[in-house]
Amino acid sequence: MLTHESLKSLPSHVQAPPYSLQDVTPGIVHFGVGNFFRAHLAYYIERAMGLPGEQHWGIVGVGLRAGDRAEKKAKDFLDQHGLYSLTETAADGERRVRVIGALQDYLLAPHESEKVLALLASKDTKIVSLTITEGGYNIDETTGQFRVSLPAVKADLADPKHPKTVFGYIVEGLRRRREAGVGGLTILSCDNLRKNGDVSRKAFVGYARALDAELAGWIEQNVTFPNAMVDRITPGVSADVAADLNKKSGLDDLQPLMAEDFTQWVVEDKFAAGRPALEKVGVQFSDDVADYEHAKIRMLNASHLVLSTLGMMQGISYIDQVLSEPKVLQLIDEHLDGDVIPTLKAPNGLDLHEYRETILSRFSNPAMKDHVSRIASDSTSKAQVFWTETVRSVLEEGRDRTRVVYCLALLLEFLRGQREDGQSYEIVEPFLSEEELKIAASDDFKASIALPAFDSWRDLLTDEIKDEIATARRDIREKGILPSLPL
């Protein structure tokens, strides 16, 4: 396995951390230590810590869940002192491998609650970062407010000093900071959300206000929530992929990781207690984050979701394989050109048509082995984030809605959990109840339109549009995916 000792004898083609691990102290606490975090935020912090005087930005990861899988991840990270390898792979197959040492420690909150709280309250902690998924911020899409009615949230509000949720942990940590006179910090979302910093503020201040209005006021005055746009395709790593990565790198890594060679991070420069010199390692600081964010979410993430649902229903494993079908490529091309780009404001200096070509090239990278099941999970939450502005713009402006209607029908038919060859697949929709999933799986083509997944554009769905969605859904089921594409 990877250890501090094994760093002394890495293969010549593997880059070691560009700093002494003994010099690193933690300054960041991160909730949600998944593959994207390790390939994105941790990757940038790793490079920043290679700069003079930047070694106080080490990361302590926090896992909120117990169970066998969480326990194994925690053990692997601890056994390897937080070290792991990242293989960056270009479309032409060229690889670059580095060992990342930015993850200094890993705490499993159900077993180490007090350690997590003490770390959040520490004066050395300057940033709390998050990758808790698009649906993890507990915002009601209808009211736009934080949902205090969620059972886990209610439990934390009843016993705030023994939290279980990310909101409970961070707000209790902030309460302790206020009590100790330590001062505020930055809460930095790295999730694919429109205005993710604003959403984070609404979530954490909303929780705090339900607990203690004065504490909520202190947070509003002393904690910053920068908006940020993040982008890097980071596929899941199966046991076979892990073995292949280790074989090609020559390492014995318990948690190897792969990502494309493209990466982007655009952030507002609003950090309450300092930040790493990220501008020196490729991060863009901008007051124009929203436009970058809209372009990425509405073009890349939205297309990704369409491709993943198509792939799941066709029984295809990887995104590049789905896109290799000319008719599917034509659908995505026409959807971007006809529905998205005309209703999207481009960031300064970004040609949206060139950006479209970059996206399609990245999706076509066979080295990524980007599983459709990974992207299709929690599709209803993602659709409300990735599709809403395009759906609303097309319907409000009276544009040709054929492709938008098809995508909405596709989402509903996907939720049925059945491939076009009759085989079943697992539906991972944490924010749909069992009753709602039964409605989605029924043969009533219109009943599913009442699901919460459609709340963000429900006011625009006339009876005529509902009939069109039902007809498109019937076509998908009866004709099959490719014959039903609206080309």
Secondary structure, DSSP 8 states (H G I E B T S, - for coil): ---TTGGGG--TTEE--SS-GGG--EEEEEE---HHHHHTHHHHHHHHTTSTT-TT-EEEEEE---SHHHHHHHHHHHHTTT-EEEEEE-TTS-EEEEEE--EEEEEETTT-HHHHHHHHH-TT--EEEE---GGGG-B-TTT-SB-TTSHHHHHHHHSTTS--SHHHHHHHHHHHHHHHT----EEEE-SS-TTHHHHHHHHHHHHHHHH-HHHHHHHHHH-B---EEEE-------HHHHHHHHHHHT---SS-EEEES--EEEE----TT----GGGGT-EE-S-HHHHHHHIIIIIIHHHHHHHHHHHHHT--BHHHHHTSHHHHHHHHHHIIIIIGGG----TT--HHHHHHHHHHHHT-GGG--BHHHHHTTHHHHHHHHTHHHHHHHHHTT---HHHHHHHHHHHHHTT-B-TTS-B-----TTS-HHHHHHHHSS-TTGGGGSGGGGGGGGG--HHHHHHHHHHHHHHHHH-HHHHS--
